[in-house]
Amino acid sequence: MGSELLSGRVDTHTSFLARRLAEASVTLARSTSVPDELPAVREAVAAAAARADLVLVCGGLGPTFDDITRDATASAFGRSLTFQPALYARIVRRYRRYRMRVPSNNRRQAFLIGGARALDNPNGSAPGQRLEAPGGRPVYLLPGPPSELKPMFEACVLPELMRRFGGGATAARRVFRFYGVAEAACDQRLAPVLKAFPDVEFTILADLGLVELHAAARAPRASSAQARLKKVEARVARAMGSAYYSREGDSLPGAVLNLLARRGWTLATAESCTGGLIAAQLTEVPGSSAAFRGGAVAYSNALKESLLGVPAGVLARSGAVSEETARAMAAGARQRLGADAALAVTGIAGPSGGTKAKPVGLVYIAASVPGRTEVVRRVFPGDRGQVRRRTATHALGLLRRLLTV
Amino acid sequence: MGSELLSGRVDTHTSFLARRLAEASVTLARSTSVPDELPAVREAVAAAAARADLVLVCGGLGPTFDDITRDATASAFGRSLTFQPALYARIVRRYRRYRMRVPSNNRRQAFLIGGARALDNPNGSAPGQRLEAPGGRPVYLLPGPPSELKPMFEACVLPELMRRFGGGATAARRVFRFYGVAEAACDQRLAPVLKAFPDVEFTILADLGLVELHAAARAPRASSAQARLKKVEARVARAMGSAYYSREGDSLPGAVLNLLARRGWTLATAESCTGGLIAAQLTEVPGSSAAFRGGAVAYSNALKESLLGVPAGVLARSGAVSEETARAMAAGARQRLGADAALAVTGIAGPSGGTKAKPVGLVYIAASVPGRTEVVRRVFPGDRGQVRRRTATHALGLLRRLLTV
């Protein structure tokens, strides 16, 4: 909550909660962020409780001076705050388990709002709280760190949500993902599909070359909502053709790994400007070790030669950022890392290192499978991070194409 | 805006805007997210314009059916929407430049709200808009994709903000980052520092082992705000000692790279369970090639032997996830990749692969510099992604310690 938004890390609450609430058939009527100041939090909590059937207050339960959610919420409903020795004992036990000294300010976390019930936090020291606003509307106080918030939401909040609001209709959700087609073109190809399902809720999202279609179907029974989405999928697949990759896996790396596994092929990576990003995306997928052998991050020319066997003559003649080097890196990755397929990238991610002939954003991507190697040249817009992410996405998209034709 | 929050990707607006607004001395009074439905957006825009001195409406300017921000904002202020041939020509030119067919629904993006001025979007097809609500309060419509929103904010919104609100006092901001100390202990050690600067605004944040202290000082002149933060820094450095790493670089990888460069040392990585994540974090830092030579992602035992020279006997005797293997991987990385220092990790990120003796979350991390190698064993909580990120953070923290003692 509040000033914590300044960090650029905490602000994933809303998207997580919106998604999980939608899956539980609950509409997120409004999400409000306010600074970590007592009057602002108090006013926001009171206003939310007056408007909504259930309120989630996220963050501000820590031990530090700016953690004022307990005080602000107690004040919003005219309740007391009392120290709970049993709660404090649990916090102290947690510290002892990790052999840490208990800081004295952790006492603040053992204060409970009058009428509230404490919620166990197995992943951190801040207990959550559940109280009822006037009229019996539940108000939940949840810890801010995503690694604590998410499990507590699943364990403590979701069951009550399902019980209270999930009775009428259940919702099923699916995300269809596309690569290699612009958002507007996607929208046009999907328009007749969306029109055919007026009862299903759709949202289209796009960024950095990927497009997503979110679909939510509601029905009295979960099985009929699922059946409806199966029909949506058939139409989506027909309309989007090979651009629709998420039938093969939840993510683009997941789709590539599944296509490889289907053929019994292994994969190796050889990365220069992406510096391990492609390998990291592939290995984020559980079970990736079935197809992914490993990779080389060859930033320097010397490592391109020694790790990947790129001939010194190629580097001297064409330069490190060239079609010939990308091709040699892919061949080297297959041979040296003992894999059937390879992805290799070399480029200039910036901000420095660009020239007129080889500008920042220039990348060569080589994808290689048995009997076929393809190299593409691209100049990607954006800063260093964007060029790297676009390159990784494009590389995986290229390999997927070689695996589906 | 709105339903786009469901994606889990778009929700970085608020944190970005809150930070940039704070730097411009502007308080983000409230941030509201509503579903992509016309009445909800209309009501939220009208309420914001009645309350705030300046309103930013983010997202919903795309070409697709659910992009309703233009319509909702026009409706909120009782304005018309008219097609602008000149705007449309600019959109068409953009498509032609990238040799793409212009989808007919892109016409929607060429509609301007009555009295509004179009804002150029060099990074996408959706132009922004600037209009004035009753009373002359500026309302900005900005595109949703971060790669389009951020540059447009900097180019079009920030200058007006500075002109309108930046006159009285300017703010300076600093983020101090800590590693190796729990949030509550951090708070205790910082408490006297914060008390000594009642005029400075502080926020503490923590997740996955890292703690941040954000400080904002306001003063009539930028130089005096900066001077105030210099004094804060001196006290923070004294209170936190070696836990304070951001004096050495903006991020933990940045700090490590700077410490290496100061000694003229190079670095190589050898990763198993993190699968390239450490190399990717290091190479995200501009100029990392000065110290980072490259890395090996050795998922399989065969690659641990062939790429890193881990003796087959070590793998057979101690197993791939062991102190001995981590140590051999680090030695191999230094030797085979020709680097002065090395980081090596091997572990079980899960969700499968764990045993009673070697559970999911078990990792061995080896950091090696000339004359010294240290190996630590940790069992990290959390899911696959959390274990991998904690391991990467811990590995960089371990190497930093070897470089600062």
Boltz contact constraints between the chains, C-beta under 6 A:
constraints:
  - contact:
      token1: [A, 3]
      token2: [B, 203]
      max_distance: 6.0
  - contact:
      token1: [A, 4]
      token2: [B, 205]
      max_distance: 6.0
  - contact:
      token1: [A, 5]
      token2: [B, 14]
      max_distance: 6.0
  - contact:
      token1: [A, 5]
      token2: [B, 15]
      max_distance: 6.0
  - contact:
      token1: [A, 5]
      token2: [B, 18]
      max_distance: 6.0
  - contact:
      token1: [A, 6]
      token2: [B, 18]
      max_distance: 6.0
  - contact:
      token1: [A, 6]
      token2: [B, 19]
      max_distance: 6.0
  - contact:
      token1: [A, 6]
      token2: [B, 214]
      max_distance: 6.0
  - contact:
      token1: [A, 7]
      token2: [B, 205]
      max_distance: 6.0
  - contact:
      token1: [A, 8]
      token2: [B, 15]
      max_distance: 6.0
  - contact:
      token1: [A, 11]
      token2: [B, 11]
      max_distance: 6.0
  - contact:
      token1: [A, 11]
      token2: [B, 14]
      max_distance: 6.0
  - contact:
      token1: [A, 11]
      token2: [B, 15]
      max_distance: 6.0
  - contact:
      token1: [A, 14]
      token2: [B, 5]
      max_distance: 6.0
  - contact:
      token1: [A, 14]
      token2: [B, 11]
      max_distance: 6.0
  - contact:
      token1: [A, 14]
      token2: [B, 33]
      max_distance: 6.0
  - contact:
      token1: [A, 15]
      token2: [B, 5]
      max_distance: 6.0
  - contact:
      token1: [A, 15]
      token2: [B, 8]
      max_distance: 6.0
  - contact:
      token1: [A, 15]
      token2: [B, 11]
      max_distance: 6.0
  - contact:
      token1: [A, 18]
      token2: [B, 5]
      max_distance: 6.0
  - contact:
      token1: [A, 18]
      token2: [B, 6]
      max_distance: 6.0
  - contact:
      token1: [A, 19]
      token2: [B, 6]
      max_distance: 6.0
  - contact:
      token1: [A, 31]
      token2: [B, 33]
      max_distance: 6.0
  - contact:
      token1: [A, 32]
      token2: [B, 32]
      max_distance: 6.0
  - contact:
      token1: [A, 33]
      token2: [B, 14]
      max_distance: 6.0
  - contact:
      token1: [A, 33]
      token2: [B, 31]
      max_distance: 6.0
  - contact:
      token1: [A, 63]
      token2: [B, 184]
      max_distance: 6.0
  - contact:
      token1: [A, 64]
      token2: [B, 187]
      max_distance: 6.0
  - contact:
      token1: [A, 64]
      token2: [B, 204]
      max_distance: 6.0
  - contact:
      token1: [A, 66]
      token2: [B, 203]
      max_distance: 6.0
  - contact:
      token1: [A, 103]
      token2: [B, 184]
      max_distance: 6.0
  - contact:
      token1: [A, 103]
      token2: [B, 185]
      max_distance: 6.0
  - contact:
      token1: [A, 103]
      token2: [B, 188]
      max_distance: 6.0
  - contact:
      token1: [A, 105]
      token2: [B, 184]
      max_distance: 6.0
  - contact:
      token1: [A, 105]
      token2: [B, 187]
      max_distance: 6.0
  - contact:
      token1: [A, 105]
      token2: [B, 188]
      max_distance: 6.0
  - contact:
      token1: [A, 106]
      token2: [B, 184]
      max_distance: 6.0
  - contact:
      token1: [A, 145]
      token2: [B, 207]
      max_distance: 6.0
  - contact:
      token1: [A, 147]
      token2: [B, 382]
      max_distance: 6.0
  - contact:
      token1: [A, 147]
      token2: [B, 386]
      max_distance: 6.0
  - contact:
      token1: [A, 184]
      token2: [B, 63]
      max_distance: 6.0
  - contact:
      token1: [A, 184]
      token2: [B, 103]
      max_distance: 6.0
  - contact:
      token1: [A, 184]
      token2: [B, 105]
      max_distance: 6.0
  - contact:
      token1: [A, 184]
      token2: [B, 106]
      max_distance: 6.0
  - contact:
      token1: [A, 185]
      token2: [B, 103]
      max_distance: 6.0
  - contact:
      token1: [A, 187]
      token2: [B, 64]
      max_distance: 6.0
  - contact:
      token1: [A, 187]
      token2: [B, 105]
      max_distance: 6.0
  - contact:
      token1: [A, 188]
      token2: [B, 103]
      max_distance: 6.0
  - contact:
      token1: [A, 188]
      token2: [B, 105]
      max_distance: 6.0
  - contact:
      token1: [A, 203]
      token2: [B, 3]
      max_distance: 6.0
  - contact:
      token1: [A, 203]
      token2: [B, 66]
      max_distance: 6.0
  - contact:
      token1: [A, 204]
      token2: [B, 64]
      max_distance: 6.0
  - contact:
      token1: [A, 205]
      token2: [B, 4]
      max_distance: 6.0
  - contact:
      token1: [A, 205]
      token2: [B, 7]
      max_distance: 6.0
  - contact:
      token1: [A, 207]
      token2: [B, 145]
      max_distance: 6.0
  - contact:
      token1: [A, 214]
      token2: [B, 6]
      max_distance: 6.0
  - contact:
      token1: [A, 275]
      token2: [B, 279]
      max_distance: 6.0
  - contact:
      token1: [A, 275]
      token2: [B, 280]
      max_distance: 6.0
  - contact:
      token1: [A, 275]
      token2: [B, 283]
      max_distance: 6.0
  - contact:
      token1: [A, 276]
      token2: [B, 276]
      max_distance: 6.0
  - contact:
      token1: [A, 276]
      token2: [B, 279]
      max_distance: 6.0
  - contact:
      token1: [A, 276]
      token2: [B, 280]
      max_distance: 6.0
  - contact:
      token1: [A, 277]
      token2: [B, 280]
      max_distance: 6.0
  - contact:
      token1: [A, 279]
      token2: [B, 275]
      max_distance: 6.0
  - contact:
      token1: [A, 279]
      token2: [B, 276]
      max_distance: 6.0
  - contact:
      token1: [A, 279]
      token2: [B, 297]
      max_distance: 6.0
  - contact:
      token1: [A, 280]
      token2: [B, 275]
      max_distance: 6.0
  - contact:
      token1: [A, 280]
      token2: [B, 276]
      max_distance: 6.0
  - contact:
      token1: [A, 280]
      token2: [B, 277]
      max_distance: 6.0
  - contact:
      token1: [A, 280]
      token2: [B, 280]
      max_distance: 6.0
  - contact:
      token1: [A, 283]
      token2: [B, 275]
      max_distance: 6.0
  - contact:
      token1: [A, 286]
      token2: [B, 351]
      max_distance: 6.0
  - contact:
      token1: [A, 286]
      token2: [B, 384]
      max_distance: 6.0
  - contact:
      token1: [A, 289]
      token2: [B, 299]
      max_distance: 6.0
  - contact:
      token1: [A, 292]
      token2: [B, 299]
      max_distance: 6.0
  - contact:
      token1: [A, 293]
      token2: [B, 300]
      max_distance: 6.0
  - contact:
      token1: [A, 294]
      token2: [B, 297]
      max_distance: 6.0
  - contact:
      token1: [A, 294]
      token2: [B, 298]
      max_distance: 6.0
  - contact:
      token1: [A, 294]
      token2: [B, 299]
      max_distance: 6.0
  - contact:
      token1: [A, 294]
      token2: [B, 303]
      max_distance: 6.0
  - contact:
      token1: [A, 295]
      token2: [B, 297]
      max_distance: 6.0
  - contact:
      token1: [A, 296]
      token2: [B, 296]
      max_distance: 6.0
  - contact:
      token1: [A, 297]
      token2: [B, 279]
      max_distance: 6.0
  - contact:
      token1: [A, 297]
      token2: [B, 294]
      max_distance: 6.0
  - contact:
      token1: [A, 297]
      token2: [B, 295]
      max_distance: 6.0
  - contact:
      token1: [A, 298]
      token2: [B, 294]
      max_distance: 6.0
  - contact:
      token1: [A, 299]
      token2: [B, 289]
      max_distance: 6.0
  - contact:
      token1: [A, 299]
      token2: [B, 292]
      max_distance: 6.0
  - contact:
      token1: [A, 299]
      token2: [B, 294]
      max_distance: 6.0
  - contact:
      token1: [A, 300]
      token2: [B, 293]
      max_distance: 6.0
  - contact:
      token1: [A, 303]
      token2: [B, 294]
      max_distance: 6.0
  - contact:
      token1: [A, 351]
      token2: [B, 286]
      max_distance: 6.0
  - contact:
      token1: [A, 382]
      token2: [B, 147]
      max_distance: 6.0
  - contact:
      token1: [A, 384]
      token2: [B, 286]
      max_distance: 6.0
  - contact:
      token1: [A, 386]
      token2: [B, 147]
      max_distance: 6.0
